[in-house]
Amino acid sequence: MDIAKDFFSYFTWGKQVLLADSTVWCVSAWNDNGLPNLVNKDTAEKVWRTDFFPGLGWMLTRNLWKELSPKFPKVYWDDWMRTKEVRNGRSCLRPEISRTSHNMKVAGKGSSGGLYKAFLSNIAVSSTAVDFTLLPYENMLKESYDEQLQQTLMDTMFSTTREWFNLAQKVGIMVDIRGGMQRTAYYGVVAVMYKNCRLFLVPTELDLNILETYHYDEKRDLQLRYLEFAKTYCNAKMYTGVCDPESPDMVAWFKKKRWLKRLQAYGKMMLSILTIICIFLM
């Protein structure tokens, strides 16, 4: 892992939020959607709240470690952190531009099996050093942050997993959903730069007057898994029958191809249903 020049300044500043706001359980230096075309290079000081645990350079309190350490898993602990039971409604801070980068030469592919190499290898640390210690932190506290978010999003919206999947691919952001959450989401809202505009992807289920009523539906993990499966195997060059991974015909097709382990690797899936209206801000 490589770090930016203002890495420690960022965490010194973030510590204030971590200690002042019980709804924040970590400060992360990583933006999952931090590709150059998805961030605003002119706002290197910008920080966001996210419900999706980012990892890759993060800070937590001693008390939180006491809570997590007795049951902290040896592998896939990042996905464990993203589960509803462990997250317990808490959020993290993450920067507009990453303050860490994945050193592919040292760390290699990791557990992703190279799946996200196109993303990881192109997310670079910020080249602009910000003295975060000179910036106020109060605007990141939940009440203030949520009020700003509500004002920004009043005229926007989005809804099905299928539409999320299609839109995320079009915009070029990571499509995966864990614990019902998209990467970098806060109350289901994902914010990125797209064609030099700030783009907010907002779930239609979000009540902009009462943000706390929004909940992440973990069934979306299963719906997204089905969409990825369908994209790979249900097309003119592969399987042309009804795209149902549990149907005898499709299972027989996988057996004939000697790909049954591939089918089994997907695990449980669910036919997908998520609608997306978005807002562009200059």
C-alpha positions, -999 to +999 in steps of 0.1 A: +000+000+000+013+035-009+002+066+009-003+103+000+018+131+015-012+143+035-021+108+048-013+116+084-029+150+083-061+135+070-062+110+098-054+136+125-084+156+112-106+125+109-099+115+145-119+145+157-150+133+139-144+097+150-143+108+187-171+133+184-197+113+165-208+079+177-224+071+143-189+071+127-170+039+133-140+043+110-120+068+090-108+054+057-082+068+033-097+049+003-123+057-023-136+026-041-148+048-069-116+068-070-108+064-107-094+097-122-126+102-143-149+097-113-134+123-089-131+161-088-094+168-088-102+204-078-116+194-044-088+174-029-101+184+005-135+169+000-146+141+024-177+120+024-196+098+047-202+062+035-221+032+049-199+008+029-167-001+048-139+009+024-108-005+041-073-001+026-059+023+052-084+029+080-086+041+116-109+029+144-111+036+181-097+014+209-133+008+221-144-004+187-115-028+185-125-042+219-160-048+205-148-064+172-116-083+182-132-113+201-150-123+169-128-107+142-125-133+114-091-144+100-102-141+064-127-119+045-129-096+075-137-066+052-169-083+040-177-092+076-174-055+085-200-048+059-227-071+073-258-055+089-252-071+123-216-059+126-220-024+110-250-017+132-260+014+113-226+031+116-208+049+088-172+057+078-155+087+064-138+085+030-120+111+008-130+123-026-095+114-038-078+084-022-049+089+002-038+053-003-033+031-034-030-006-040+006-015-047+001-042-073+038-051-074+040-058-036+004-069-028-005-086-061-040-096-069-051-103-033-083-122-027-100-105-056-084-129-080-076-100-103-113-092-107-108-055-097-074-051-111-086-026-137-100-005-108-073-009-082-043-003-104-058+030-117-068+045-084-039+067-075-032+087-043-039+124-043-011+145-058-024+176-039-013+178-003-040+193+020-034+205+055-066+189+069-058+201+104-067+237+093-102+226+082-133+224+103-147+190+110-182+199+124-198+197+089-190+159+089-210+153+120-242+134+112-268+161+119-250+187+099-239+163+071-274+148+066-290+183+065-266+193+037-273+160+019-310+165+021-308+199+006-287+186-023-309+156-031-344+171-028-350+169-065-334+136-073-339+097-073-332+057-082-348+021-078-340-017-091-308-038-088-310-043-126-310-006-133-282-001-107-262-028-125-267-012-160-260+023-148-229+015-128-214-002-159-223+028-180-207+052-156-177+029-150-180+024-113-178-008-094-211-027-096-209-050-067-232-049-037-223-062-002-247-063+027-272-046+004-248-017-001-231-003-032-195+008-027-192+043-012-230+045-006-243+066+022-280+060+028-279+043-006-266+074-023-234+071-045-217+103-056-191+104-084-178+127-111-191+118-146-182+138-177-170+168-155-203+169-136-210+157-100-234+127-103-256+115-075-273+081-078-302+081-053-325+052-044-362+061-048-369+044-014-349+071+004-372+095+022-353+128+019-371+142+049-361+114+072-329+098+060-327+074+089-357+054+077-337+040+047-325+005+051-302-017+030-319-048+016-294-077+016-315-095-010-298-071-035-266-091-030-284-121-044-300-101-072-267-086-082-251-121-082-278-132-106-273-103-130-235-110-131-243-147-138-268-138-165-244-114-182-217-141-183-238-172-193-272-160-207-264-147-241-263-157-277-228-172-275-236-192-244-269-205-230-300-193-250-328-209-230-346-194-200-320-179-178-329-197-146-298-212-128-321-236-109-339-250-139-331-286-148-324-276-184-298-250-174-282-273-148-280-300-175-263-275-199-236-268-173-231-305-167-226-311-204-200-283-205-184-298-174-189-264-157-210-275-128-185-261-103-188-227-120-225-228-114-222-239-078-196-212-071-223-185-076-242-199-047-277-186-040-291-161-065-323-141-068-340-128-099-334-091-098-357-061-094-338-020-083-351+023-108-326+050-113-332+087-116-301+108-112-291+144-108-262+162-125-246+191-107-220+213-124 
